[in-house]
Amino acid sequence: MSNIEFEGTKQQMSELKKCIKAHKGEKGALMPVLHEAQNIYGYLPSEVQTVIADELNIPLAEVYGVATFYSQFSLQPKGKHKISICLGTACYVKGSDKVLEAVEHELRIRCGECTPDKKFSIESCRCVGACGLAPVMIIDGEVYGKLSPADVKGILDKYMQD
């Protein structure tokens, strides 16, 4: 369940329905519609999944099943700044779980969530291939390594300004 209320626009809904109309009746229409819906909204909220199910005349459970099966789809909104904490073996052994807890504490959200102002979202990953820098956190593609929980506030403060 998202901690952010869905705020779709009429223009977004119009784009979604146009996409659905273009694919309706095609075999395998659900995948391209889900891709386009995520491009339009940035994620696949339940409200959008319901429209897709209704318009394609397929069960909502099928839409949800496909959206949750493939990792490229997100049911949660993403923040302006995307934070990823590596929980792979090397990072975990060196304390990445504590770094994640510090990020969650600072932002007052849990892994998988987005801040109410949509500025930050947190996710975890399994390995980023930077084991020598463990533990590692990536924000908007910038890698921060050899972290301790005490480093988190200073790093996040840099992103709070914009």
KEKE-3310 file (N, C-alpha, C; in steps of 0.2 Angstrom, whole numbers, plus 5000, padded with zeros to 4 digits):
npx = (5004:5003:5010:5007:4994:4985:4986:4981:4980:4968:4973:4983:4975:4968:4978:4981:4969:4969:4980:4976:4965:4972:4978:4969:4961:4972:4983:4991:4991:4991:5005:5011:5002:5003:5017:5016:5007:5015:5025:5017:5012:5022:5022:5012:4998:4984:4972:4975:4978:4965:4957:4964:4961:4947:4945:4952:4945:4948:4952:4956:4965:4973:4980:4986:4994:5003:5009:5015:5024:5034:5049:5052:5041:5033:5023:5023:5025:5040:5053:5059:5073:5081:5085:5096:5100:5113:5111:5118:5129:5142:5140:5130:5136:5145:5137:5126:5113:5111:5114:5103:5093:5096:5094:5080:5076:5080:5073:5060:5052:5049:5059:5055:5046:5040:5044:5031:5032:5037:5050:5060:5064:5066:5074:5080:5094:5102:5116:5128:5140:5151:5159:5171:5169:5160:5150:5137:5128:5117:5113:5103:5111:5124:5137:5140:5152:5159:5152:5145:5131:5132:5136:5125:5115:5123:5125:5112:5108:5114:5105:5093:5092:5088)
npy = (4994:5011:5025:5037:5047:5044:5054:5057:5065:5072:5073:5063:5051:5052:5049:5036:5029:5031:5023:5011:5009:5008:4996:4986:4971:4965:4951:4948:4961:4967:4968:4979:4989:4990:4994:5007:5013:5014:5023:5034:5037:5035:5024:5010:5012:5006:5011:5014:5001:4995:5003:4998:4984:4985:4991:4983:4972:4961:4951:4960:4954:4947:4958:4963:4952:4951:4964:4963:4952:4955:4963:4976:4984:4995:4996:5006:5024:5033:5043:5059:5059:5044:5031:5018:5004:4993:4976:4965:4951:4955:4968:4967:4960:4970:4979:4985:4984:4991:5004:5005:5006:5018:5027:5025:5030:5043:5048:5045:5035:5018:5005:5003:5013:5030:5047:5058:5071:5067:5068:5058:5041:5024:5010:4993:4983:4968:4966:4977:4976:4983:4978:4980:4992:4991:4994:4999:5013:5020:5035:5042:5037:5040:5034:5029:5024:5012:5015:5021:5021:5033:5042:5044:5055:5067:5064:5063:5076:5084:5082:5087:5100:5103)
npz = (5000:4996:5003:4998:4991:4977:4962:4949:4932:4921:4908:4909:4911:4899:4890:4894:4891:4877:4873:4878:4869:4857:4858:4862:4859:4854:4854:4869:4873:4886:4892:4883:4886:4900:4901:4895:4903:4915:4910:4908:4921:4930:4939:4944:4950:4960:4955:4942:4937:4939:4929:4917:4918:4917:4905:4896:4898:4906:4920:4936:4944:4935:4929:4940:4944:4933:4934:4946:4944:4935:4936:4931:4933:4944:4959:4967:4969:4963:4970:4967:4970:4969:4980:4982:4992:4994:4997:4996:4999:5003:5006:5015:5026:5030:5036:5029:5031:5043:5038:5029:5038:5045:5034:5032:5044:5044:5033:5037:5031:5025:5017:5000:4999:4996:5000:5007:5000:4988:4986:4989:4987:4993:4989:4990:4984:4977:4973:4967:4961:4967:4978:4984:4990:5000:5014:5002:4995:4983:4975:4964:4954:4959:4967:4984:4995:5008:5019:5035:5047:5052:5042:5034:5036:5033:5019:5014:5017:5007:4996:5000:4998:4985)
capx = (5000:5007:5009:5005:4988:4985:4984:4981:4977:4963:4977:4986:4969:4966:4984:4981:4964:4971:4985:4972:4962:4977:4980:4963:4959:4978:4985:4997:4990:4992:5012:5013:4998:5007:5023:5014:5004:5020:5028:5012:5011:5028:5021:5006:4994:4978:4967:4977:4977:4958:4955:4967:4957:4940:4945:4954:4940:4952:4952:4960:4970:4978:4984:4990:4999:5008:5013:5020:5029:5040:5053:5052:5035:5032:5017:5024:5028:5047:5054:5064:5079:5080:5090:5096:5105:5115:5110:5121:5132:5148:5138:5127:5141:5149:5133:5122:5106:5111:5114:5096:5089:5098:5091:5073:5075:5081:5067:5054:5049:5052:5061:5050:5041:5042:5042:5025:5033:5039:5057:5065:5061:5071:5074:5086:5096:5106:5123:5129:5147:5156:5160:5176:5167:5155:5143:5136:5122:5117:5108:5103:5117:5130:5139:5143:5154:5162:5147:5142:5125:5133:5137:5119:5112:5126:5124:5105:5107:5115:5099:5087:5092:5085)
capy = (5000:5017:5030:5043:5047:5044:5060:5056:5070:5070:5071:5056:5046:5052:5046:5029:5026:5031:5018:5005:5008:5006:4989:4982:4966:4962:4946:4950:4968:4969:4971:4986:4994:4992:4998:5014:5016:5016:5029:5040:5039:5034:5018:5007:5012:5001:5015:5013:4994:4994:5005:4994:4978:4986:4993:4977:4967:4956:4951:4964:4949:4946:4964:4964:4947:4953:4970:4961:4947:4958:4968:4983:4987:4997:4998:5012:5030:5034:5050:5063:5056:5037:5029:5011:5002:4986:4971:4959:4948:4959:4974:4966:4958:4976:4983:4989:4984:4997:5010:5006:5008:5025:5031:5025:5034:5050:5050:5043:5030:5012:5003:5002:5019:5037:5052:5061:5076:5064:5069:5053:5034:5020:5003:4989:4978:4963:4967:4982:4975:4987:4974:4983:4998:4989:4994:5004:5016:5024:5040:5045:5035:5042:5028:5031:5017:5012:5019:5019:5024:5040:5045:5045:5061:5071:5063:5065:5084:5087:5081:5090:5107:5105)
capz = (5000:4995:5008:4994:4988:4969:4960:4941:4929:4915:4903:4910:4909:4891:4886:4895:4887:4870:4873:4878:4863:4852:4859:4863:4855:4852:4859:4873:4874:4893:4893:4881:4890:4907:4900:4893:4909:4919:4907:4909:4928:4934:4942:4942:4956:4959:4951:4935:4936:4938:4923:4912:4918:4915:4898:4892:4899:4909:4928:4939:4947:4930:4928:4946:4943:4928:4936:4952:4942:4931:4941:4928:4935:4951:4961:4972:4966:4964:4972:4963:4971:4970:4984:4982:4996:4992:5003:4994:5004:5005:5009:5021:5031:5032:5039:5025:5034:5047:5034:5027:5044:5045:5029:5034:5050:5042:5029:5040:5027:5024:5010:4995:5000:4994:5005:5005:4996:4982:4985:4990:4987:4995:4988:4991:4978:4979:4972:4962:4959:4970:4984:4988:4993:5004:5011:4996:4993:4977:4975:4957:4950:4962:4972:4990:4998:5014:5023:5041:5048:5054:5036:5030:5037:5029:5012:5012:5017:5000:4991:5003:4996:4979)
cpx = (5004:5005:5007:4998:4989:4983:4985:4978:4972:4967:4980:4981:4968:4972:4983:4975:4965:4976:4981:4968:4966:4979:4975:4962:4966:4980:4991:4997:4992:5000:5013:5008:5001:5013:5021:5011:5009:5024:5023:5012:5017:5028:5014:5001:4988:4973:4968:4976:4969:4955:4958:4963:4950:4940:4947:4949:4943:4951:4957:4966:4975:4983:4989:4996:5004:5012:5017:5025:5035:5043:5053:5046:5035:5025:5017:5027:5036:5048:5059:5071:5078:5086:5090:5102:5106:5114:5113:5126:5138:5145:5134:5131:5145:5144:5128:5115:5106:5111:5107:5092:5090:5094:5083:5072:5075:5075:5060:5049:5052:5055:5055:5045:5044:5040:5035:5026:5036:5046:5062:5061:5067:5069:5080:5087:5100:5114:5124:5136:5152:5157:5166:5175:5162:5155:5142:5129:5123:5112:5108:5109:5124:5132:5142:5145:5158:5158:5146:5135:5126:5134:5130:5116:5116:5125:5117:5104:5109:5110:5093:5087:5088:5078)
cpy = (5006:5022:5037:5042:5048:5051:5060:5062:5068:5069:5065:5050:5046:5048:5038:5026:5026:5025:5011:5003:5005:4998:4984:4977:4962:4956:4949:4958:4971:4972:4978:4991:4995:4996:5006:5017:5018:5022:5035:5042:5038:5027:5016:5007:5008:5005:5014:5006:4992:4997:5000:4987:4979:4987:4987:4971:4960:4956:4956:4960:4948:4952:4964:4958:4948:4959:4968:4956:4950:4964:4975:4987:4989:4999:5004:5018:5030:5042:5053:5060:5048:5034:5021:5009:4994:4982:4965:4957:4952:4965:4973:4964:4964:4981:4987:4989:4990:5004:5011:5008:5016:5029:5031:5030:5042:5053:5049:5039:5023:5010:5001:5008:5025:5042:5056:5067:5074:5066:5063:5046:5030:5013:4999:4985:4973:4963:4972:4982:4980:4984:4977:4989:4997:4992:5000:5007:5020:5029:5043:5043:5036:5037:5031:5024:5018:5016:5016:5023:5032:5045:5047:5052:5067:5070:5065:5073:5087:5087:5085:5097:5108:5102)
cpz = (5000:5001:5005:4991:4980:4967:4952:4938:4924:4909:4903:4908:4902:4888:4888:4891:4879:4869:4873:4872:4857:4852:4860:4858:4852:4857:4862:4874:4881:4894:4890:4884:4897:4906:4899:4899:4914:4917:4908:4917:4932:4938:4941:4948:4955:4955:4944:4933:4935:4931:4917:4912:4915:4907:4893:4893:4902:4917:4931:4942:4942:4929:4934:4946:4939:4931:4942:4950:4939:4935:4938:4930:4942:4953:4966:4968:4968:4966:4967:4964:4973:4974:4984:4987:4994:4998:5001:4999:5007:5009:5016:5027:5034:5035:5035:5027:5039:5044:5031:5032:5045:5040:5030:5040:5048:5038:5031:5035:5027:5017:5006:4995:4997:4999:5002:5000:4989:4981:4985:4990:4989:4992:4989:4985:4981:4978:4966:4959:4962:4977:4988:4991:4998:5011:5007:4996:4987:4977:4968:4953:4953:4968:4978:4994:5005:5019:5030:5042:5049:5048:5032:5030:5032:5021:5010:5012:5010:4995:4994:5000:4989:4978)
residu = (MET:SER:ASN:ILE:GLU:PHE:GLU:GLY:THR:LYS:GLN:GLN:MET:SER:GLU:LEU:LYS:LYS:CYS:ILE:LYS:ALA:HIS:LYS:GLY:GLU:LYS:GLY:ALA:LEU:MET:PRO:VAL:LEU:HIS:GLU:ALA:GLN:ASN:ILE:TYR:GLY:TYR:LEU:PRO:SER:GLU:VAL:GLN:THR:VAL:ILE:ALA:ASP:GLU:LEU:ASN:ILE:PRO:LEU:ALA:GLU:VAL:TYR:GLY:VAL:ALA:THR:PHE:TYR:SER:GLN:PHE:SER:LEU:GLN:PRO:LYS:GLY:LYS:HIS:LYS:ILE:SER:ILE:CYS:LEU:GLY:THR:ALA:CYS:TYR:VAL:LYS:GLY:SER:ASP:LYS:VAL:LEU:GLU:ALA:VAL:GLU:HIS:GLU:LEU:ARG:ILE:ARG:CYS:GLY:GLU:CYS:THR:PRO:ASP:LYS:LYS:PHE:SER:ILE:GLU:SER:CYS:ARG:CYS:VAL:GLY:ALA:CYS:GLY:LEU:ALA:PRO:VAL:MET:ILE:ILE:ASP:GLY:GLU:VAL:TYR:GLY:LYS:LEU:SER:PRO:ALA:ASP:VAL:LYS:GLY:ILE:LEU:ASP:LYS:TYR:MET:GLN:ASP)
# end
